[in-house]
Amino acid sequence: MNKNILGLEEANTKKSVAHLNGLLANFQIYYQNLRGLHWNIKGKNFFDLHLKFEEFYTDSQVKIDEIAERILTLQGKPLHTFIDYIANSSVPVGKDISNDEQAVKLVVTSLSELLKIERVILSLSDELEDEGTNAMMSDFIAAQEKTIWLLNSWLGK
């Protein structure tokens, strides 16, 4: 088998890139949801959630860049059109959500979906000895699990 410049099997790297592109598409939908929630939230929790959603979308923006750069590092091409994002995502699209509880539930649902994808990538990257992708997924998973716990606490769960 042929190895790439990183010493990883090229065929295996293509698998990683495909999964990372799926994660990238899902993060882009999640990011857009957060922007919409940030703009449209109403009610007594407006000030807190408006800031929290901004914090979340800023973090997502960083993660999106990290995912795309990892794809490029693996010598792949990151998806970059909304058509591709929609076709390759499973994160629900939130439209016209202004209610605080509904907004937080969407974030929890979205993060849960991202975790499923990240765990598949984590398992694959471990199997393929792709430590760079593995470390990135471990970091994402730990942070998102904590966020889900915090948001579920806010929801009273």
ABEGO torsion letter per residue (X at the ends): XBBBAAGBBAAAAAAAAAAAAAAAAAAAAAAAAAAAAAAABBEAAAAAAAAAAAAAAAAAAAAAAAAAAAAAAAGBBBBABAAAAAAABABBBBBGBABAAAAAAAAAAAAAAAAAAAAAAAAAAAAAGBAAAAAAAAAAAAAAAAAAAAAAAAAGX
